[in-house]
Amino acid sequence: MPRCEQLPPAVDTPVDTVISRLRALDAALHPRDGVAVFNRVYLAVTEAVDRYVDTGRFADAHAAITLDVRFAQRYLAAVQAVADERRPPACWRPLFQFRRHPGVRPLQFALAGINAHIGHDLALAVVDTCRTLGCAPVDLEDEFDMVGDLLLSLEERIRDDLMPGPDLFRIADPLTHLLGSWSLERARDAAWTAARALWALGELPDVADEFTERLDTAVGFAGRMLLTPLAEPGCR
């Protein structure tokens, strides 16, 4: 197993322990690794959720913590699968396959990771949380919306941090078109719909499994498109 991706055993942990695991992964990975790019983004989001919990921004802190931890565990499980030389879910495969490709820019890595985590993992994390807490998705809607709003508030900062400088960024740059092809807000709304659908399919496990598999595949396809290698700005 590659030493750089060794992680502590995945267990039910509070947000601060999840943050420790994300920081350890950040320290172990090369800064230009595509997984490291997404991990830094996700670490910032998780730290912001932790601050919200500490300052009482969530009406139900226990539900918010449970959702956040279940959410994080799915990303960390994908990392561990690759470290163990197992196949991660289809939604994560493009990021791990292209993580060192020189033609993929940092913002693409960040968006591909967010696409996998929001488009697939978030819906499943809502269902996981409902089963843990003995509630229905509607009971988590406030916590889901607040986490989603937090992600949206950080999206602009993420793009500013990873966007090429104004001297390099051009309307004709293919990155411009990729940025317009994916929306975090639409992905979040789709995740909520998927979570409700999965919950409603609880009495039909075969159908639920098929729905989950198709969701995984579709999100993976979108991630592969987001990771289309691009020429450097100015290159012909």
ZIRA-V112152 format. One record per backbone hydrogen bond with DSSP energy under -0.5 kcal/mol. CO is the residue of the C=O (numbers start at 1). NH is the residue of the N-H. Records with the same first field share a line. If there is no record, write none. Layout:
CO->NH ; NH
This chain:
2->5
3->6
9->11
11->13
14->17 ; 18
15->19
16->20
17->21
18->22
19->23
20->24
21->25
22->26
23->27
24->28
25->29
30->33
33->37
34->38
35->39
36->40
37->41
38->42
39->43
40->44
41->45
42->46
43->47
44->48
45->49
46->50
47->51
48->52
49->53
50->54
51->55
52->57 ; 58
53->56
59->61
60->64
61->65
62->66
63->67
64->68
65->69
66->70
67->71
68->72
69->73
70->74
71->74 ; 75
72->76
73->77
74->78
75->79
76->80
77->81
78->82
79->83
80->84
81->86
82->85
89->92 ; 93
90->94
92->96
93->97
94->98
95->99
98->101
99->34
101->104
103->230
105->108 ; 109
106->110
107->111
108->112
109->113
110->114
111->115
112->116
113->117
114->118 ; 119
115->119
116->120 ; 121
117->122
120->124
121->125
122->126
123->127
124->128
125->129
126->130
127->131
128->132
129->133
130->134 ; 135
136->139
137->140
138->141
140->144
141->145
142->146
143->147
144->148
145->149
146->150
147->151
148->152
149->153
150->154
151->155
152->156
154->158
155->159
156->160
157->161
158->162
159->163
162->107
165->168 ; 169
170->173
173->176 ; 177
174->178
175->179
176->180
178->181
179->182
183->187
184->188
185->189
186->190
187->191
188->192
189->193
190->194
191->195
192->196
193->197
194->198
195->199
196->200
197->201
199->202
200->203
201->204
204->208
205->209
206->210
207->211
208->212
209->213
210->214
211->215
212->216
213->217
214->218
215->219
216->220
217->221
218->222
219->223
220->224
221->225
222->226
223->227
225->228
232->235
